[in-house]
Amino acid sequence: MIVVATADFDLYHEAVSELRSRGVTFTTVEPGDPLPERARVLLTGPDDDVDGVDAGVSRVTATGDDVRRAVDEALASLRGDGGQTVVGVDPGTRPGIAVLSGETVVAAFHVPLSDAVDVIREETDDAVDPVVRIGDGARLQGAKLINELDGVAVELVDETGTTPYLGSGARGMGDVLAAVNIARRGGERIESREIEPTEGELTRIKARSREASEDNRTIDEELARRVAGGELSIDEALDEHRSREE
């Protein structure tokens, strides 16, 4: 855990703001006070008293003008040699999800859209300063993920060229491999994304409902919009459409 201990008001304010904006677990103490047992990095000003700090605690010094650099250094110290946790997501009805620690792929998933947020949260909950990078294709499904991933840094990534050629025997791996490539691209930080479905997208959802139903049933536009927004699955929309006739 990072501990901020400084008598410099500007440094204190800037450091606390930067750490909170990144969703990092930290605490504050007065300079010279005992540190919590979980302390691993001490962020201080150059003139703050740090006598008696345990050998296992790293010290990072900063002023109010270079807090971002200092927080980056503190987080790098926490991560050790493992590297930052980055989750790449190739959005769709079954998103590909790849978890990287530094340059190493440590986990991969191919799950229904309804399970994707839980998977991502499980992989980032205990990570230090994680980032989730979501491809900008499959706009509706990507927007649903972005809007539900509050509390973690999310970047929207240009996914052009991220899906590789798949040779013989690699069927089904494309989404996961695209997610790896997305994870390795920097993107634009984003907190929410509102997408209005196009008429073409609504028409395709209606066609999918007709194909999925046993009675050649087509859901209406209101239900199609709820499917587009991720509120309902096709099967749930069909069930609701049937219930209206009872």
N, C-alpha and C positions, 0 to 999 in steps of 0.2 A: 504494500500500500504506500502511496505517496503522502508525505506529511509536509505541510507548509508551515514554516516557523520563521517569521520575520517581523521586525519592528517597522519596516518600510511600508507605509500605508499604500502607496501606489503599486508596489510589487504585490502586496497581499491582495488588493482588489483585482488586479489584472490576472494574477495566477488563479485565484478562485474562479473568476469568470471563464478563463480558458479551460480549466479542468471540468467545470460544469458543462460547458458547451460540448465537450467531447464525451460526456457520460462516464468520466473516470471516477472510480472510488478513491476518496482522499479524506484527510482530516486536517485540522489545524491545531497548533499548540503555540504557546508563548516561547520565544527563544530561550533556551536553557532549561526548559521544563522536560521531565522524563518523556520519552517517546513511547507510543503504543507498541505492544509486542509484535504486531504485524507490520511495523514500519520497515520498509526496505529502501526507500529513497527519501532524502530530506531536501526540500527546496527552500533555500534561504537567500538573503541578500549577502553581498561580500563582506559586510561589516557585522553581521549577526553572530552572536555567541553560539558556538556549537561544541563547546568543550564537553567531553564525556560521551560523545556519540559512539554507539557500538560499532565495532569493526565491520559488522555485516551490513551496515546501512551506508548507502552511497549518498554523497552530497552533490547537489547541483546548485550553483549560484547564478543569480540573475538580477537584473534591474527591471523596473517597470516597462522599459523600452524593448526588452528582448525576451519577453515571457514565452512567446510561441516556441522559440529555439530551445529555451530551458525545459518546457514541457515535453517537447520532442525528445530531448536528451533523457529526461526522467523516465519517459515511457520506454525508450530503447533499453535503459538499464533494467527496468522491470521485466521486459521480454527476454532479456539475456540473449542467447544465440539463436533462439527459436524463430525470431522474426515476427512481424505483425500478422495477426489473423485477418485474412481477407476472404469473404464469401462471395463467389461469383454466381450469378443467377441468369440462366437463359429462360425468360418467361414464356409461358404458354399454358395450355390446359394441364400439362404434366411438365412442370419446370425441371430443367437440369440444374443441379446445385453442386458446386465444387468448393471445398474448404481448403484454403492454402495457409500454411505457416511459413512466411518468407516465400521462397520459390518452390517449396515442397507441397504437393497435393496430399493432404492427410485424410480427407474423407470426400465421398461423392454420393449423390442421391439423385433419384429420378422418381418423383412423387406426384400425386394429384395436387392440383392448385390449392385445395382446401387444407392440405397438410404442410404446405411449404413454409408458412410463417412459423409454425411450431418447430420445424426442423431448423430453420435459420436461428431462431432464438436459443434453442438448445446448444447450438454450436458456438454462439457468441456470448452467452450469459457469463461465463467465467473468464473470457478473454480480456486482455488488456488493450484498450483503445481499438476495438475491431472496426472494420468497415465492410459494408455490404454493397457490392456493385451489381446493378441490375441493367440488363440490356434494354435498349430503347425500342426493340421490336415487340410484337404482341402487346400493343399499347394498353388494351383494356386489362389484361391479366397483370402486366407490369405495374399499372397504376394501383391496382388492388393491393399488391404486395407493398408498394411504397407507402400507401396510406395506412397500412396496418403495422408497419415496422417503426413505431414511435420508440424513442429512447435509444436508438442505435444510429450511427452515422450511415447514411445511404447516399450513394452516388449513382447518377444515371449515365450510362456508358453507351457510346456509339458502337453498336454491335456489328457494323458492316465488316464482312470478311472473317467473322469469328467462327463460323461453322466450317469444319474441315471436310475435305473429301474423305469418304468412308470406303475403304476397300472391302473385299470379300470377308464375311464373318464379323463385321463391325456394326451390323445393323442395330439400331437402338442406342448407340453410344454418342450420336451426334450432339444431342442436347447437353450431355455432361461435358463433352470436350469443348463445346462452345462456351459453357460456363467457366471452364478453366481459362480460356482465352479472355473472356470478359473480366475475370478477376485480375488479370495481369495488365488491364488497361485502366488508366486514371479516367475519372468522369467528373461530372458536375454535381456538386453537393445539392441535394434536394430533400425537402421535408414532406411535400405532398404533390400529387399530380391529379388534376381533374380532367377526365377525358369524356367527351360526349360521343357516344357511338354513332357511326355514320349509318346512312340508310343501307348501304351494302353490308355492313356488319350485322345489322338487325335482320336483314333478309337471310344471311347465312345461318344465324342462330335459329330462326324460324324453320329453315330447311333441315337443320340438324334435329330439331324437335320432331319433325314429321318422320325422319328416318329412324329416330330412336323409339317412336311409339309403336305399339302393336295395332292400333286402330287408325293409323294414318292421320293422326291428330297434329294440328299446327297451333302452337301457342300464339297469343296475341302480342301486340307491340309492347304493351305495358310489362308483360312477363319477360319478353325478350330483352327489354332494357334492364330489368333486374338481374337477368342472367349475365348480360354484358358487364354490369357493375360488380359481379361476383357475389351478389346477395343470394342467388339461387343457382343450383345446378340444373341441367336440362331435365333430369328425372324429377327433381322437386318442382320445377315449373310445370311439367306435365301433370303431376299429381294435383297441383293447385288448380290447373285449368279444368281437370275432371271434376274436382270438388265443387266448382261453381255451378255445375250442371245438376248436382244432386238436390 
